Amino acid sequence: MENENRKTLRTKLTKAYDFSNSWVGTIIIVLLVIFFFAQAFVIPSGSMKNTLLEGDHLLVKKFSYGIPTPHIPWLEVPVLPDFDGDGHLFRGDMPKRGDIVVFRFPKNPKIHYVKRLVATGGDVVMFRGKNFYLKPKEGDEFVKENYMPDQIVELNGELWVANPYRPHHPGINSHEFVHTIGLFPDQVYSYGPTRVPKDQFFMVGDNRDHSNDSRFWGSVSYKYIVGKPWFIYFSWENRSYESVINGGFEIGADLQALHKVCPDIEPFTQECKEMWNANLYKVRWERIGKTIEGLEELLK
């Protein structure tokens, strides 16, 4: 009897192995992984630098906050109904303050965004100049117990936390040349105070002055939450010199990147341009295999 059970198990395993090696089996397995476990995404802009860079290729854990309703890749067509109207087959833990989250853009759900969650439903947010202020919904005692005294400020008799995430996430940054001279939208340096709606999430890019985020199009509901970045499986520099000098949503040069390539040369020169173009399409080996925590260690 025991031998028969072993033979039966061996036969089943052999059939499963043969099926997984077939074209149909491979496609089904890949789709199951993409639908329920992990999916690849590419960072298309600089809104999350210096934490995530353009040209970073991410694997995203799709089970971090529940199981999203599966969509056909690229076409972004749902393959199952949204039974509960919350965008998920199974609900999970809610995203937490400080998490980097991949989500569907509320204005066009076929597009994926990645930002840092800075406030949850009931919190009050405010931007003034280069500073972000958070008033957690838990109240003043929570603020006193969970934040350092030098982070706490009193405004109109209420306790706020100034820049609560910068001490722990070194990729968060602002730029000196962004200021109130009429060249930038008011939301960049003067926003709120605004209370985040219940059960929604306020998302902001780490590249604070160059991020199209919740300051412009509002908070994100749970139905659009996809998952959490897992690790970088590939990364390369693929921006032209012209785009680095002044390109896309970012106004102004990416001087940090230019100085890495042209450390002893004025960046706005033909010589630096030639050096940059010679390094175009170079693989960023130091980023491959890194988690978000590992990437932040590189910035310390």
N, C-alpha and C positions, 0 to 999 in steps of 0.2 A: 504493500500500500504506500509506504514511504517512497519507494522508488518510482511508483506511478505519479505521485505528487510532484516529485522532482522533475520527471520527464515533462509533465504538463506545464510546470513553471518555466522550464527551459524552452519549451515550444513557444510559450507566450512571449518570453523575452526575445527570442529569435525573431518572431513576427514583428514585435515592436521595433527592434533594431532595423530590420529590413524596411519597415514603413518609414522610419525616420530618415533613412538614406535615400528614399525615393523623392522625386521632385515634389509630388503632392504633399508628402509627409513633411518635407523641409519647409514648404510654404506655410503649412498649417502651424507648425511649431513656431516659426518666426512671427506669424501673425498673433499667436497666443501670447508670446512674449511682449510684443508691441502693445497689444490690447490691454494686458493686465499687469505687467511687471516693469518693463523698462522701455524707454524710447530715446532715440538719439535726436539731439537738437544742436544747432550751430548758433553761436552768439553773433548777431548781424550788426550790432552797433556798439558804441562806447558808453552806453548809459549806466553800465555796472562796473566800469573800470574804476579803481585798479583791481577790484576783486576778480571780475570776469572780463576778458578782453575779446575784442573782435577777432574772429578766427578760432576761438575756443570751441571744441566739439565736445558736448556734454552727453553723458547718459543720465537720464532722469528717472528716479524711482517713482513709479505711478501708483504705488500702494502706500505712500507716506501718509496721506490724508484720506484714506478710503480708496475705493476702486472707481475711477471715472468711467462714465459711459464710453465704451470703445468706439473709436472712429477709424475709418479707412485712412491710412497714412497718405499725405499729400492732397488727397481729395477732401479730407476732413468731413466725410459723410458718416453719420452715426450708423452703426450696424445693429443696434438694439434701441428700443424705445427708452426714453427717460422716464421710467415708471413713477418716480416720486417727485419729478420736477426739480431735483436738486443737482442734476448733472452727474450723478454717481449711482453705480449699481449697489454699492455698499458704502455707508458712511463710516468714517474713521475719525481719528483725532483731528481737531481743528489746528490750522497753522498757528504758530505762536509768535509773539513779538520778537523781532530779530531774525526770524527765518528768512532765507532766500527761497522764493517760491516761483514755480513755473505755472502760468495760468493763461487762459484764453482771454484775449483782449475783449472787454465787454462790448465795445462798439463794432467789432468784427470778430466773432468767435472762431473764425478759421485761422486767425493769426495768434501765435503764441508769444507771450512776453515773459521776461524774467526780471523780478525786482525784489527788493527787501521789504518785508512786512514791518511797518513801523508803528502801526496802531490797529487795534481791533474794535469791534462794535462797542460804543459807549465811551471810548477814549476821546479826548479833545486834542487836536493837533494845531500847531501854529508855526509858521516860518517867518523869521525876521532877519533880514540880512543873511549872514552866513550861518545862522543858528536855527536849529529845529527844536521846538519845545513840545513836550508831551505831558498831558494831564491824564494819568491813568484813571479809569473808571472806578478802581478800587478805593480811591480817596487818599487823603493826606497821610494817614498812618501807614498805608502801604508804601507810599513814596519814601517816608522816613526810614522804614525798615529795609528797603530794597535798593536804595541808591546812596552813593557817597554824598556827604554834605556839600562838597564843591560842585556837585551836579544840580543841586536843588536851588531853585530861585522862587521868590514870592512875588507874584504879580496880582495886583488888585485883591490882596488878601487870600489868594489861593496858591497852593504849592504846585510848581511845575518842575519837570526834569529837563535840563538843557542838554541837548546832544547825547541822549542816553546810550546810543549804540557805538559811538566813536571809540570809547576806551577799549572795547572788545573786538572791534572790526576795523582794522587799520586801512582797509581799502576805501572806506568812506572819505570823500574829499570834496573840496570846493575850490573855485578858481578866483584868483585875485582880480582878473580883468572883468569879471561879471559884476556890475554894479548898476545903480539906479540912474542910468543916463539915457533911458529910453530905447536902448537897443535890444533889451530882453523883455519877455513877458513878465508882468507884475508878479505872477504866481511863483516865479523862481525865488524871489527874495522877500515877498510880502504876501502871505497866505494865511487865512483864518483870523481868529480861532474858529475851528469847525469841528463839530461832533461827528464822529464816524457812525453811520446808521447801524442799528442792531444787526448782528450776524453778518457783518461785512468787514472787509479788510482794506486798510489804506497802504498802498504800495508805492515805494519811492526808490529811484535808482541810487546806487552808491556814488555815482558821478553827479552829485546833487545839482550842480548848475547847468547840466546838459542832459537832462532826463525828461522824457515825455512820460508822465506818470499820473498818479491819482490827483495831483494838484491841478491837472488840466481836464481830466475826464471822469473823475470821481472814484469812489471805492469799488471793490470787487466782491461780489457775492460768492458763496461757497460753490455754487453750480459751475463756476468757471475755473475752479482750482484743479490743476492737473497733477502736480507732484513737486518733488524736491530734487535739486541737482545732486547727483551721486558722486561722479568723478569725471575728470577730463580724460577722454581716450585719445584725443589728438588736438594739437594746437599749432597754428602757424601764422606768421605775419604776412598778410596778403593785401595790405592797403597800399595804394600808390602814394608817392611822395606828396602829390597835390592834395589828396584827401587828408593826409596827416597834417599838412600845413593849415588847411581850412576846408573841412568837408562835412557833409551830412548835417545832422542836427547840432553838431558841436561847432560853435563859433570860436575860432582861435586854434592855434597850433597845439598838437600833442607834444609838448616840449619834453616830457619825461621819456617818451619813446625815442624821440630824436636824439636826446643826449646819450641814450644807451648805444646808439649806432655811431653818433658823431661826438664822442666825449670831449674832444679837444678842438672842435671846429664850430664856428658860428652856424647854427642850424639853418638860417635863411641865406644859404649860399649854394652855388652850383656844386661845390665840392661835397657838401653834405648831401645834396640831392643824389649825386652819383654814388656815394657810399650807401645811401638808403636803398637805391634801386639795385645795388649789388647784393644787398641782404634781403631783397624781396623774396617771398615764398620760402623763407627759412623756417624750419621746424623749431618750435619752442620746447626743446626736450625737457627743460626743467619743470614744465607744467604738466606733462603727460603722466597720467596715473594719480594725480593729486585730487583729493577731496577739497571741499570748500575750506575746511580747517587747514589742510596742507597748503593751499594757496595763500591763506592768510599768514601762515608762518613765513612764507617767502617775503612778505611785506614788512615784517617786523625788523 
